[in-house]
Amino acid sequence: MASPSSKKLESDSSQSRTADSVPDDSGVFDACPSGADLNSEGAVADGKSAASDSGDAGADAVGATADGGGATADGGGATADGGGATADGGGAAADDSGVAEADAGVFESLMSLIEQKLKLKKSDGEEPPVLQSVDVAGVVAFMQSGRCKNIITMAGAGISTSAGIPDFRSPGSGLYSNLQKYDLPYPEAIFELGFFRQNPQPFFTLAKELYPGSFNPTPSHFFVKLLEEKGLLLRHYTQNIDTLEHVAGISESKLIEAHGSFRTAHCLGCRKSYNQDWIKDEVFADRVPSCESCGAVVKPDIVFFGEALPDRFYKAVATDFRKCDLLIVMGTSLTVQPFASLIDNVPPKCPRLLINRDAVGVTGVAATLQRLMGKGQAFQPSKNKRDVALIGDCDDGCFTLARQLGWQDDLQRLITEGKKKS
């Protein structure tokens, strides 16, 4: 079963931008290495776009990935990463940055004291950094060095928002702000297994609106495919259930759908299996899918709140992350477990690149305690040697990497070919 903390849908705080071609460098967000200001403008809550990843639940709403407690309902192509909210921008940024600097100073002092007393870490001289510089240029140099052979990507709803899939929690536009017509006791109920058993109609009505097949992959999806083409992709972990990774051509062997997908379905009674075409026909005929054998409701194999993640997820995690040379995290608020904690499964010196609307996993009491234990992400502290943040839209971040790697033509080719197939 998913942990209690996973019962919150994580909002994908990163939103991708649609682009027909690779844009110029102008207007692309700046990289935020350690010490840089991480306050971003409003972040798109992991919602409908698939991928905010959000967390543990495949409630990517019938088009949305519900990272939340274990509910991904990425349905119709909507990823509900759950959780995330909009980062305060504008005037608040200045105040936040001042607080952040003060917090960073207190944290570093406390960290140094604890390390000195408990000897939690080895001296700097014993562990030379992997990156030449803790910024995007350093990540690019590492990727080109020949030492970076196994890249793992983690994605939430933010990589799908530019496809037209809404996130869950963005005020006004997010999925949770527009569920009043379903007369739910609370928004998350639409992705809870208990409520679904009692009243499945709201879910399937929403599923029809957001069903996979109505949306096309974004440049972020094609960047992951490009990593596979270059022979660098060890695995792509997604919280989304919009199936856009498949449409982008990412090999099934390289893909871990942490919150399941709409490609298969099972009867909640006798467990008889059904394929995607069958359940899609039922949904678009405005019928609640019922088992042909026992008459019970047939549910797509997406992870709802109260359900366990797929076995393949846990088996892959046990072997993949120890091999990881570079972790790239895109479009997720990193608040829903167990997905969020995967960032701590890579080796201690493994560089981690975040491409997101917000710097996530770095604030609050929980994040501070994680960093005291050598976990979580630390972009600003002076001892940061591996965490780099590209704050902005996911698509922009992928274009930036492609340009600096000299891959812009390859990425544009994949985007163009994808459009011809759609």
C-alpha positions in Angstrom: 0.0 0.0 0.0 1.1 3.5 -0.6 2.3 5.4 2.5 0.1 8.0 4.1 2.3 10.7 2.8 1.7 9.5 -0.7 -2.0 10.2 -0.4 -1.4 13.7 -1.6 -1.3 14.3 -5.2 1.9 15.9 -6.1 1.6 18.9 -8.4 4.0 19.2 -11.1 5.6 22.4 -10.4 7.2 22.5 -13.8 5.4 23.5 -17.0 6.7 22.7 -20.5 6.4 25.2 -23.4 5.3 24.2 -26.8 7.8 24.8 -29.5 7.8 24.1 -33.2 11.5 24.6 -33.5 14.5 25.0 -31.3 14.3 28.6 -29.9 17.3 30.9 -29.6 19.2 31.3 -26.4 17.5 34.6 -25.7 14.7 34.3 -23.2 15.8 30.9 -21.9 15.9 30.8 -18.1 19.2 31.0 -16.3 20.7 28.0 -14.6 20.8 28.2 -10.9 23.9 26.6 -9.5 24.7 26.6 -5.8 24.4 30.1 -4.4 22.0 31.3 -7.1 18.6 32.7 -6.5 16.1 29.9 -6.8 12.9 31.9 -6.5 10.9 31.3 -9.6 7.8 32.8 -10.9 4.6 30.9 -10.4 5.1 27.3 -10.8 2.5 25.3 -12.5 1.2 22.8 -10.1 2.0 19.4 -11.3 -1.2 19.0 -12.8 -2.8 18.0 -15.9 0.1 18.1 -18.0 1.3 14.9 -17.1 4.1 14.6 -15.2 4.6 16.5 -12.1 5.2 13.9 -11.3 3.9 14.1 -8.5 4.2 11.2 -6.5 2.9 8.0 -5.7 -0.4 7.7 -7.2 -1.2 7.4 -10.7 -4.0 9.7 -10.6 -2.9 11.5 -13.6 -6.4 12.0 -13.9 -7.7 10.1 -16.5 -5.3 11.9 -18.3 -3.6 13.3 -15.4 -0.9 11.7 -13.4 -1.8 11.8 -9.8 1.4 11.5 -8.1 -0.3 11.6 -5.1 -0.8 9.1 -2.6 -0.3 6.4 -5.0 -2.8 7.5 -7.4 -1.8 8.1 -10.9 -4.7 8.7 -13.1 -2.8 10.1 -15.9 -5.7 9.5 -17.9 -6.6 11.2 -20.9 -3.3 12.5 -21.1 -3.5 14.6 -18.0 -0.8 14.2 -15.5 -1.7 15.2 -12.0 1.5 15.4 -10.2 -0.2 16.4 -7.2 1.0 18.6 -4.7 2.7 21.5 -6.1 1.5 25.0 -6.0 2.5 28.1 -7.6 5.7 29.7 -6.5 5.4 33.3 -5.5 7.1 35.5 -8.0 7.5 39.2 -8.4 7.9 41.3 -5.3 7.8 38.3 -3.0 11.0 37.0 -4.6 13.1 39.6 -2.9 11.8 38.8 0.5 12.0 35.1 0.0 15.6 35.3 -1.2 16.6 37.2 1.9 15.0 34.6 4.1 16.6 31.9 2.0 20.0 33.4 2.5 19.5 33.6 6.2 18.2 30.1 6.4 21.2 28.9 4.3 23.6 30.5 6.7 22.0 29.0 9.8 21.8 25.6 8.0 25.5 25.7 7.0 26.6 26.6 10.5 24.5 23.8 12.0 25.7 21.4 9.4 29.3 22.1 10.1 28.8 21.7 13.8 27.1 18.4 13.4 29.7 17.1 10.9 32.5 18.2 13.3 31.0 16.5 16.3 29.7 13.3 14.7 32.1 13.1 11.8 29.2 12.4 9.4 31.2 13.2 6.3 34.7 12.7 5.0 36.9 15.6 4.4 36.6 17.5 1.1 39.9 16.3 -0.1 38.9 12.6 0.1 35.9 13.1 -2.3 36.8 15.2 -5.3 33.7 16.5 -7.1 32.5 14.9 -10.3 31.5 18.2 -11.9 34.1 20.7 -13.0 31.6 23.4 -12.0 28.3 23.1 -10.2 26.2 24.6 -13.0 24.7 23.5 -16.4 28.1 23.9 -18.1 29.6 21.5 -15.6 26.8 19.0 -16.3 27.3 19.3 -20.0 31.0 18.8 -19.7 30.4 15.7 -17.6 27.9 14.3 -20.2 30.6 14.9 -22.9 33.5 13.4 -20.9 32.8 9.8 -21.6 32.4 9.0 -17.9 28.6 9.6 -18.0 27.2 6.4 -19.4 24.0 5.7 -17.4 21.5 8.5 -17.1 18.2 8.1 -15.2 15.4 10.6 -15.9 12.5 11.1 -13.4 9.5 13.0 -14.7 6.2 14.4 -13.4 3.3 16.3 -14.9 5.4 19.3 -15.8 6.8 17.6 -18.9 3.3 17.3 -20.4 1.6 20.6 -19.7 2.7 22.1 -23.0 0.8 19.2 -24.7 -2.4 20.7 -23.3 -2.7 18.4 -20.3 -3.6 20.5 -17.2 -2.0 20.1 -13.9 -3.9 19.4 -10.7 -3.3 22.3 -8.4 -2.7 25.4 -10.4 -5.3 28.0 -9.1 -8.0 28.5 -11.6 -6.6 26.2 -14.4 -5.7 23.1 -12.4 -7.8 20.0 -12.4 -8.8 20.3 -8.8 -10.2 23.8 -9.4 -12.6 22.6 -12.0 -14.3 19.5 -10.5 -17.3 21.2 -9.0 -19.6 19.7 -11.6 -18.9 16.2 -10.2 -20.3 17.0 -6.7 -17.4 15.4 -4.9 -16.9 15.4 -1.2 -13.3 16.7 -1.9 -11.3 16.9 -5.1 -9.0 14.0 -4.4 -11.9 11.7 -4.0 -12.1 11.2 -7.8 -8.9 9.2 -7.6 -9.5 7.3 -4.4 -10.2 3.6 -4.7 -12.9 3.6 -2.0 -14.9 6.4 -3.6 -14.4 4.8 -7.0 -15.9 1.5 -5.9 -19.0 3.4 -4.6 -19.4 5.8 -7.5 -17.1 5.3 -10.5 -19.1 7.6 -12.8 -17.2 10.8 -12.0 -13.9 9.2 -12.8 -15.0 7.9 -16.2 -16.7 11.1 -17.1 -13.4 12.9 -16.5 -11.5 10.2 -18.2 -13.4 10.8 -21.4 -12.3 14.4 -21.4 -8.6 13.6 -20.7 -8.2 10.3 -22.4 -4.7 9.3 -23.8 -4.5 9.6 -27.5 -5.8 13.1 -27.6 -2.4 14.7 -27.0 1.1 14.7 -28.5 4.5 14.4 -26.9 6.4 17.6 -25.9 10.0 18.5 -26.6 10.8 17.2 -23.1 9.5 13.7 -24.1 11.6 13.8 -27.2 14.7 14.8 -25.3 14.4 11.7 -23.2 14.1 9.7 -26.4 17.2 11.5 -27.7 19.1 10.3 -24.6 18.1 6.8 -25.5 19.3 7.3 -29.1 22.6 8.5 -27.8 23.0 5.3 -25.8 22.9 7.2 -22.5 19.5 6.4 -21.0 19.5 3.7 -18.4 15.9 4.2 -17.5 13.0 6.8 -17.6 10.8 6.9 -14.5 7.5 8.7 -15.0 4.7 9.5 -12.7 2.4 10.2 -15.6 -0.2 8.0 -17.1 -0.8 9.9 -20.3 1.3 7.3 -22.3 3.1 10.1 -24.1 6.5 8.4 -23.5 5.2 5.5 -25.7 4.0 8.0 -28.4 7.5 9.6 -28.3 9.0 6.3 -29.1 10.8 5.6 -25.8 11.4 1.8 -25.7 9.2 -0.1 -23.3 12.3 -1.7 -21.7 13.6 1.8 -20.8 10.3 3.0 -19.3 9.0 2.6 -15.7 5.5 3.8 -15.3 5.4 4.3 -11.6 1.7 5.0 -11.5 0.6 2.6 -14.1 -1.2 3.5 -17.3 -4.4 3.2 -19.4 -2.9 0.6 -21.7 -4.4 -2.2 -19.7 -7.3 -2.7 -17.3 -8.7 -5.3 -14.9 -12.0 -6.2 -13.3 -12.2 -5.3 -9.6 -14.1 -8.4 -9.0 -12.7 -11.4 -10.8 -9.5 -9.7 -12.1 -10.2 -10.5 -15.8 -8.0 -8.4 -18.0 -9.0 -6.0 -20.7 -7.1 -4.1 -23.3 -7.0 -0.3 -23.9 -9.2 -0.4 -27.0 -12.0 -2.2 -25.1 -12.1 0.2 -22.2 -11.8 3.2 -24.4 -14.8 2.1 -26.4 -16.8 1.8 -23.1 -15.7 5.2 -21.9 -16.5 7.0 -25.1 -19.9 5.3 -25.2 -20.5 7.0 -21.8 -20.8 3.7 -20.1 -19.1 2.6 -16.8 -17.0 -0.3 -18.0 -18.4 -3.6 -16.5 -16.9 -7.0 -16.6 -18.3 -9.4 -19.2 -17.8 -12.3 -16.8 -18.9 -11.1 -13.3 -20.4 -7.6 -13.9 -18.1 -5.8 -11.6 -16.5 -2.5 -12.5 -13.4 -2.6 -14.8 -10.7 -0.2 -13.7 -7.7 1.0 -15.8 -4.4 -0.2 -14.4 -3.5 3.2 -13.0 -2.5 3.6 -9.4 -5.2 5.1 -7.2 -4.8 6.3 -3.6 -4.8 3.3 -1.5 -3.1 1.0 -4.1 0.4 -0.3 -4.3 2.8 0.7 -7.1 3.6 -1.9 -9.8 6.1 -4.6 -8.8 8.3 -3.6 -11.8 8.9 -0.2 -10.2 10.4 -1.7 -7.1 12.4 -4.3 -8.9 13.9 -1.7 -11.2 14.7 0.8 -8.4 16.6 -1.9 -6.6 19.1 -2.3 -9.4 19.0 0.9 -11.5 20.0 3.7 -9.1 23.2 2.2 -7.9 24.4 2.3 -11.5 23.4 5.9 -12.2 26.0 8.4 -13.4 23.6 11.4 -13.8 20.1 11.9 -12.5 17.9 14.3 -14.4 14.6 15.3 -12.6 12.0 17.1 -14.6 8.5 18.6 -14.0 7.8 17.3 -10.5 7.3 18.8 -7.0 9.1 15.9 -5.4 6.5 15.8 -2.6 4.8 12.4 -3.1 6.4 9.2 -1.8 7.9 6.9 -2.7 8.7 8.5 -6.0 10.2 11.7 -4.4 12.8 9.8 -2.3 14.3 8.2 -5.4 16.7 11.1 -5.7 18.5 9.8 -2.7 19.0 6.3 -4.1 21.8 7.4 -6.5 25.5 7.2 -5.4 26.7 10.0 -3.1 28.8 11.6 -5.8 26.3 11.3 -8.6 25.4 14.7 -10.1 21.7 15.6 -10.1 20.1 18.1 -12.5 16.7 19.6 -11.7 14.7 21.1 -14.6 11.6 22.6 -13.0 9.5 25.8 -12.5 10.5 25.7 -8.8 13.5 24.5 -6.8 11.9 21.5 -5.1 13.0 19.4 -2.1 15.1 22.2 -0.6 12.8 24.0 1.8 11.0 23.3 5.0 11.8 21.3 8.1 11.6 17.9 6.3 14.1 19.0 3.6 16.4 20.5 6.3 16.4 17.2 8.2 17.1 15.3 5.0 20.1 17.4 4.2 21.4 16.9 7.7 21.4 13.2 6.9 23.1 13.8 3.5 19.9 13.5 1.6 17.6 15.8 -0.4 19.0 18.5 -2.7 21.1 21.4 -1.8 21.6 24.0 -4.5 22.8 27.0 -2.4 25.0 25.7 0.5 28.7 26.2 -0.3 29.4 22.5 0.1 27.1 21.6 -2.7 29.2 19.7 -5.3 26.6 17.9 -7.4 23.1 19.5 -7.4 22.3 21.9 -10.3 18.9 23.6 -11.0 17.6 24.9 -14.3 14.6 27.0 -13.2 12.0 27.4 -15.8 9.8 25.4 -18.2 10.8 21.8 -18.9 10.9 22.3 -22.7 13.2 25.3 -22.4 15.5 23.4 -20.1 15.7 20.5 -22.6 16.4 22.9 -25.5 19.1 24.6 -23.5 20.8 21.2 -22.8 20.5 20.1 -26.4 22.1 23.4 -27.7 25.0 23.2 -25.3 25.6 19.5 -26.1 25.4 20.2 -29.8 22.3 18.1 -30.2 19.8 20.7 -31.3 19.5 19.3 -34.8 18.9 15.8 -33.5 16.2 17.1 -31.1 14.5 19.1 -33.8 14.5 16.0 -36.0 12.7 13.9 -33.4 10.1 16.7 -32.8 9.5 17.0 -36.6 9.2 13.3 -37.1 6.8 13.1 -34.1 4.5 15.7 -35.6 4.3 13.8 -38.9 3.2 10.7 -37.1 0.5 12.5 -35.1 
